[in-house]
Amino acid sequence: MIALRFALIVCLVVGAVMGCDPPKSQKPTYKTLLFSVDKTLLGPASMDSLLKMEIAAPKGWEVIDDAMLEQVIDGLGDTFTLGLQMVPRKVFVNEASRAMCVVSRLEGATVAPDETLLKTLETAYRTRFPQATVQRAIFMKGAFRVHQLMVGASDFVLVKLICDAPETPVFEVDYMAPRAVYAAELRAIESSIGSINLITH
């Protein structure tokens, strides 16, 4: 469990290079993506009233308890110095495969991110992992505008989703899996992304 906690902290620290610029007066129109959700691959839906969203993690990815979540948050310390802080709200872990999903609020994000954020992240990941493939995209998923960054390194794959909607705080969902198990988990991860929805009640 200590090794798993360390892996969580490393995952979050690696994902912490962020910047945020105000949106321009003319906002571009983004394509809406529809996800085919296979509910048999998912666990129960988990709601976050603060973020006004719900998500179902892949089946077998269990949420860590509050005590361990506090340790993860404490372990991050003052790592984030760019005016934004990633505050984990829920962490789901598959202890067998070491795959994980982290749902975080982006403290300090008072305006919706624009494309500069993804460009900054892409540059940071290309510098940190020069042999990795790094792809970015922006799309609409239901009520949410989603800024996606996908990093494929030799030993892991990271799918980073930064989501905003007029009704919600800006939040982030990170899926990280060892390269050896990513292909087997891909369909469940896609279904989990498709399960992200705005809570309207």
C-alpha positions in Angstrom: 0.0 0.0 0.0 2.9 2.3 0.7 4.2 1.7 -2.9 0.7 2.4 -4.2 0.5 5.7 -2.3 3.9 6.7 -3.7 2.7 5.9 -7.2 -0.4 8.0 -6.7 1.7 11.0 -5.6 4.1 10.7 -8.5 1.2 10.4 -10.9 -0.3 13.6 -9.5 2.9 15.5 -9.4 3.8 14.5 -13.0 0.4 15.9 -14.1 0.7 19.2 -12.3 2.2 21.5 -14.9 -0.6 23.9 -15.7 -1.4 27.4 -16.9 -4.7 29.2 -17.5 -5.5 32.1 -19.7 -8.9 34.0 -19.9 -11.0 32.9 -22.8 -11.0 35.1 -25.9 -14.0 37.2 -26.7 -14.9 34.9 -29.7 -15.1 31.3 -28.4 -14.6 28.6 -31.0 -17.2 25.9 -31.6 -16.1 22.4 -30.6 -17.3 19.1 -32.0 -19.5 17.0 -29.7 -18.2 13.5 -29.1 -20.6 10.7 -28.3 -19.2 7.8 -26.2 -20.6 4.2 -26.4 -20.9 3.2 -22.7 -20.8 -0.5 -21.8 -22.2 -0.5 -18.3 -21.0 -4.0 -17.7 -17.5 -2.7 -17.7 -18.2 -0.1 -15.0 -18.6 0.1 -11.3 -21.4 2.0 -9.6 -21.8 5.7 -10.4 -20.1 8.1 -7.9 -21.5 11.6 -7.4 -19.7 14.8 -6.4 -22.1 17.5 -5.3 -19.3 20.1 -5.1 -18.2 19.5 -8.7 -21.9 18.8 -9.8 -20.8 15.7 -11.7 -21.0 12.0 -11.6 -18.7 9.3 -12.9 -18.5 5.6 -12.9 -14.9 4.2 -12.7 -14.0 1.0 -14.6 -15.1 -2.2 -12.7 -12.5 -3.3 -10.2 -11.2 0.2 -9.7 -12.1 0.8 -6.1 -12.2 4.2 -4.4 -9.6 4.7 -1.8 -10.7 5.7 1.7 -10.7 9.2 3.1 -7.7 8.6 5.3 -5.5 7.6 2.3 -7.0 10.4 0.2 -5.9 12.9 2.9 -2.4 11.4 2.8 -2.3 11.8 -1.0 -3.3 15.4 -0.7 -0.8 16.1 2.1 1.9 14.4 0.0 1.4 16.9 -2.8 2.4 19.8 -0.5 3.2 23.0 -2.2 4.1 21.4 -5.5 1.6 23.6 -7.5 2.9 27.1 -7.8 1.3 28.4 -11.0 -1.9 29.8 -9.4 -3.8 26.5 -9.8 -3.9 23.6 -7.4 -5.1 20.1 -8.3 -7.1 19.0 -5.2 -8.0 15.3 -5.5 -11.7 14.6 -4.6 -11.8 10.9 -5.4 -9.1 8.3 -6.4 -10.1 5.0 -7.9 -7.4 2.3 -8.0 -7.2 -1.2 -9.5 -4.6 -2.7 -7.1 -4.0 -5.7 -9.4 -3.1 -3.7 -12.5 -2.0 -0.5 -10.7 -4.3 1.5 -13.0 -6.0 4.5 -11.5 -8.5 7.3 -12.0 -8.2 10.6 -10.1 -11.0 13.2 -10.0 -9.7 16.6 -8.9 -11.0 20.1 -8.5 -8.8 22.8 -10.0 -8.5 25.4 -7.3 -7.7 28.9 -8.6 -9.4 28.2 -12.0 -11.9 31.1 -11.9 -12.2 31.2 -15.7 -12.6 28.4 -18.2 -9.3 27.2 -19.6 -8.5 28.0 -23.3 -6.3 26.2 -25.8 -3.2 27.8 -24.3 -3.6 25.4 -21.4 -3.3 22.3 -23.6 -0.4 23.8 -25.5 1.4 24.4 -22.2 0.7 20.9 -21.0 1.7 19.3 -24.3 5.1 21.2 -24.3 5.7 20.1 -20.6 5.0 16.4 -21.3 7.1 16.4 -24.5 10.0 17.9 -22.5 9.5 15.5 -19.6 9.0 12.4 -21.8 10.8 13.0 -25.1 10.1 9.5 -26.4 6.4 9.6 -25.6 3.5 10.4 -28.0 1.5 13.4 -26.9 -1.8 14.3 -28.4 -4.3 17.0 -27.5 -7.9 17.8 -28.4 -10.8 19.8 -27.3 -14.4 18.6 -27.6 -17.8 18.8 -26.1 -19.1 15.9 -24.0 -22.7 16.7 -23.0 -22.7 19.9 -21.0 -18.9 19.9 -20.6 -16.2 21.3 -22.7 -13.3 18.8 -22.4 -9.6 19.6 -22.9 -8.0 16.2 -23.5 -4.3 15.4 -23.3 -3.2 11.8 -24.1 0.4 10.8 -23.2 1.7 7.4 -24.4 5.1 6.6 -22.8 7.0 3.4 -22.9 5.8 2.3 -19.4 2.4 4.2 -19.0 -0.5 5.8 -20.7 -2.1 8.9 -19.3 -5.5 10.3 -20.4 -6.0 13.8 -18.8 -9.4 15.5 -19.1 -9.9 19.0 -17.9 -13.7 19.8 -17.9 -15.7 23.0 -17.6 -19.3 23.9 -17.8 -21.1 27.1 -16.8 -22.8 25.2 -13.9 -19.7 23.6 -12.4 -16.2 24.4 -11.1 -13.4 23.5 -13.4 -12.3 19.9 -12.6 -9.9 17.3 -14.0 -10.2 13.6 -14.5 -7.0 11.6 -15.0 -6.8 8.0 -16.1 -3.4 6.4 -15.8 -2.5 2.8 -16.6 0.7 0.8 -17.1 1.4 0.4 -20.8 1.1 -3.4 -20.4 -2.5 -3.3 -19.3 -3.8 -0.2 -21.1 -5.1 -2.1 -24.1 -7.1 -4.4 -21.9 -8.5 -1.5 -19.9 -9.2 0.8 -22.9 -12.8 -0.1 -23.5 -13.6 0.3 -19.8 -11.8 3.7 -19.7 -13.8 4.9 -22.7 -17.0 3.8 -21.0 -16.0 5.6 -17.9 -15.3 8.8 -19.8 -18.8 8.4 -21.3 -20.3 8.1 -17.9 -19.1 11.6 -16.9 -22.3 13.6 -16.6 -23.6 16.9 -15.1 -25.8 16.5 -12.0 -28.9 18.5 -12.7 -30.9 17.8 -9.5 
